[in-house]
Amino acid sequence: MKKNQTLWIVLGIILILVIGFVYFHNSFITSEEDIDGKWAEIENNLQRRADLIPNLVATVKGYAKHEEEVFSEIAAARSRLMGAQGAHDLSAASSELDSALGRLLVVVEAYPELKADQRFAELQDELAGTENRLSVARLRYNQAVQIYNTRIRRLPGSIVAGMRGLEKREYFQSAEEARELPKVEF
């Protein structure tokens, strides 16, 4: 009788451990998919922004033909954004493009007739909407990464994460240059 009882206790403990492992394994898969989906949302919004930029630049070029340096910077930053790989590269390229767009908007301030142009106003509104979507997507991504990183570091999840070789994910962070306020002079 005592051997039978011990066997059932051992089988119960093994069953609890197996169920716990399966639970954490599946929850990590769900978290990884959540992070990947939110990352895709960031990439989608960055692509939308990159697609709007040539139209915005073309509109501004009609008014400010001699501002080639700004247009070249925007083109180069856009190319780097399109070729970026990973959170770190993508956030650095995005910050560089933000900076170049800031310089473009400084140029726009010098051309009042451009600011009144209907096409430019529509493009600027589209770009502002995209920037808002991008901001929300970055926030959601970073929240998902925070939850995931916390779960893989806390017990008992850290045991399962260690067995699966899971590592912390990178947050989407802006580059140092993006934290500086652009200088607008009139």
Order of alpha helices (4+ residues) and beta strands (2+ residues): alpha-alpha-alpha-alpha-alpha-alpha
